[in-house]
Amino acid sequence: MFEESMPLRVNYQAALKQLDDERASAKAKQIDVRIKFVTKIIRPEYRETGSIPADILTKPLAVPKWDTLRQVIRVN
């Protein structure tokens, strides 16, 4: 269906564990079906807080980190 999966960089390890766990709990059966579909499209990767480009828009960052992420997203 898809040639290559898209990376999804997250800093929430519990969410990554949920995606990696093949078993579905009784409360998460509907979510399990969606997860199995989505993991064919995206490839979740753990990144530390402050190293995800979207952090520039969602977190207070020190100027050096802000400058680095600003360059990553190519905003002058």
LUMDOTOR-500257 format. One line per 10 residues: their letters; for each residue z, y, x of N, C-alpha, C, CB. Coordinates in steps of 0.001 Angstrom, whole numbers. Glycine has a CB too. Example, Ala and Ser with C-alpha at 12.3 -4.5 7.8 and 13.67 -1.06 7.14 Angstrom:
2
as	7800,-5690,13190,7800,-4500,12300,7800,-3300,13200,9046,-4473,11308 ~ 7080,-2250,12850,7140,-1060,13670,7870,30,12900,5725,-598,14084
***
This chain:
76
mfeesmplrv	0,-1185,822,0,0,0,0,1260,874,1208,-8,-940 ~ 957,1355,1810,1043,2497,2702,845,2012,4124,2398,3232,2547 ~ 42,2746,4887,-222,2346,6259,997,2515,7142,-1373,3139,6819 ~ 1685,3622,6979,2826,3918,7832,3912,4589,7009,2412,4811,9020 ~ 5160,4214,7266,6251,4835,6529,6600,6186,7146,7488,3914,6509 ~ 7139,7067,6323,7501,8410,6747,8974,8420,7149,7222,9446,5619 ~ 9330,9051,8283,10741,9089,8661,11536,10014,7738,10888,9545,10117 ~ 12716,9580,7376,13649,10389,6597,14911,10497,7436,13942,9763,5165 ~ 15177,11670,7966,16307,11863,8867,17517,12304,8064,15973,12897,9968 ~ 18573,11503,8133,19791,11792,7377,20994,11721,8301,19957,10809,6196
nyqaalkqld	22067,12399,7913,23289,12361,8705,24440,11738,7916,23666,13770,9162 ~ 24120,10938,6945,25118,10310,6081,25029,8802,6274,24903,10701,4576 ~ 25933,8266,7085,25858,6861,7448,26082,5923,6269,26859,6565,8516 ~ 26857,6340,5283,27086,5483,4114,25784,5253,3347,28146,6110,3184 ~ 24950,6274,3265,23658,6120,2582,22759,5156,3346,22958,7487,2425 ~ 22772,5243,4667,21970,4318,5471,22458,2885,5298,22015,4715,6952 ~ 23772,2711,5234,24323,1368,5040,23888,807,3687,25868,1393,5141 ~ 23886,1635,2666,23447,1207,1334,21986,764,1369,23635,2346,306 ~ 21156,1498,2100,19740,1142,2198,19533,-147,2983,18958,2273,2851 ~ 20355,-366,4006,20211,-1561,4838,20744,-2814,4161,20919,-1361,6153
derasakakq	21693,-2644,3246,22324,-3785,2588,21371,-4379,1559,23654,-3368,1919 ~ 21005,-5619,1748,20058,-6282,841,20696,-6662,-496,19490,-7528,1506 ~ 22012,-6813,-517,22682,-7225,-1748,22850,-6039,-2692,24048,-7852,-1434 ~ 22693,-6288,-3945,22920,-5244,-4949,24238,-5522,-5652,21745,-5178,-5977 ~ 25067,-4519,-5761,26300,-4699,-6509,25968,-4640,-7998,27362,-3619,-6121 ~ 26908,-5047,-8811,26684,-5033,-10259,26408,-3614,-10751,27901,-5624,-10998 ~ 27034,-2623,-10122,26849,-1235,-10539,25540,-643,-10024,28012,-394,-10059 ~ 24939,-1258,-9014,23775,-648,-8362,22489,-1447,-8540,24049,-479,-6896 ~ 22401,-2269,-9562,21196,-3095,-9725,19944,-2258,-9951,21378,-4057,-10885 ~ 20034,-1218,-10775,18860,-366,-10999,18500,396,-9731,19117,620,-12155
idvrikfvtk	19509,829,-9017,19272,1539,-7764,18624,607,-6758,20585,2112,-7200 ~ 19017,-661,-6746,18478,-1632,-5798,16963,-1756,-5922,19128,-2991,-6012 ~ 16449,-1788,-7128,14999,-1887,-7339,14308,-659,-6758,14667,-2032,-8852 ~ 14884,502,-6996,14294,1740,-6469,14363,1774,-4950,15008,2967,-7053 ~ 15486,1323,-4389,15649,1325,-2935,14603,442,-2284,17056,855,-2543 ~ 14372,-729,-2840,13384,-1636,-2253,11991,-1029,-2279,13382,-2972,-2993 ~ 11666,-268,-3308,10368,401,-3363,10315,1548,-2360,10088,922,-4784 ~ 11364,2355,-2350,11382,3540,-1496,11371,3172,-16,12603,4390,-1808 ~ 12047,2098,371,12081,1738,1789,10727,1276,2304,13108,654,2023 ~ 9791,1028,1418,8426,743,1858,7684,2042,2173,7667,-61,782
iirpeyretg	8165,3143,1628,7519,4438,1810,8188,5247,2921,7544,5226,503 ~ 9525,5196,2967,10256,5975,3964,10968,5067,4953,11263,6901,3286 ~ 11260,5620,6114,11992,4903,7154,13226,5743,7495,11089,4644,8433 ~ 14389,5421,6929,15581,6230,7172,16036,6129,8629,16714,5796,6239 ~ 16403,7271,9201,16896,7340,10570,18145,8201,10590,15814,7904,11534 ~ 19153,7771,11360,20371,8568,11478,20165,9673,12503,21573,7681,11871 ~ 20588,10856,12170,20602,12000,13085,21944,12697,12930,19410,12990,12801 ~ 22446,13251,14010,23706,13978,13957,23529,15286,13184,24231,14256,15380 ~ 24624,15747,12593,24601,17028,11904,24217,18112,12900,25975,17337,11247 ~ 23320,18970,12507,22859,20042,13379,21595,19701,14134,23926,20396,14349
sipadiltkp	21122,18462,14020,19885,18088,14715,18742,17812,13743,20124,16862,15586 ~ 18999,17991,12466,17973,17819,11441,17385,19204,11151,18566,17151,10127 ~ 16064,19361,11220,15472,20690,11018,15924,21395,9735,13983,20568,11003 ~ 16156,20666,8663,16589,21300,7406,17990,21893,7518,16553,20286,6264 ~ 18754,21496,8535,20101,22043,8715,20091,23555,8912,20776,21381,9899 ~ 18990,24089,9407,18900,25540,9602,19031,26270,8261,17561,25913,10289 ~ 18671,25602,7181,18728,26209,5853,19994,25861,5084,17534,25789,5055 ~ 20731,24844,5538,21845,24349,4730,23209,24417,5399,21579,22956,4348 ~ 23258,24711,6706,24537,24691,7414,24688,25920,8300,24664,23417,8255 ~ 25932,26377,8472,26147,27461,9441,26046,26881,10854,27543,28156,9218
lavpkwdtlr	25174,27428,11671,24945,26915,13018,25165,28014,14047,23526,26339,13146 ~ 25582,27606,15244,25688,28548,16355,24282,29022,16725,26405,27894,17586 ~ 24192,30192,17313,22891,30793,17624,22006,29885,18480,23094,32113,18336 ~ 22523,29242,19544,21623,28376,20334,21025,27227,19511,22380,27799,21529 ~ 21836,26594,18681,21339,25495,17838,20364,26037,16798,22516,24756,17139 ~ 20682,27191,16227,19802,27826,15243,18451,28137,15864,20440,29113,14689 ~ 18454,28680,17088,17199,28988,17785,16377,27733,18045,17487,29699,19107 ~ 17047,26666,18460,16344,25402,18719,15672,24885,17453,17319,24343,19266 ~ 16403,24853,16355,15833,24352,15099,14756,25292,14559,16938,24168,14051 ~ 14916,26577,14790,13895,27544,14375,12574,27251,15081,14355,28990,14675
qvirvn	12648,26893,16350,11439,26546,17099,10846,25225,16609,11747,26459,18600 ~ 11716,24295,16231,11242,23000,15725,10420,23186,14455,12430,22057,15452 ~ 10895,24050,13559,10147,24256,12313,9094,25359,12443,11108,24597,11179 ~ 8949,25877,13657,7900,26854,14005,7966,28130,13177,6539,26226,13834 ~ 9169,28700,13120,9366,29987,12459,9681,31005,13548,10516,29922,11374 ~ 8906,32064,13597,9131,33091,14632,10038,34173,14136,7819,33701,15089
***
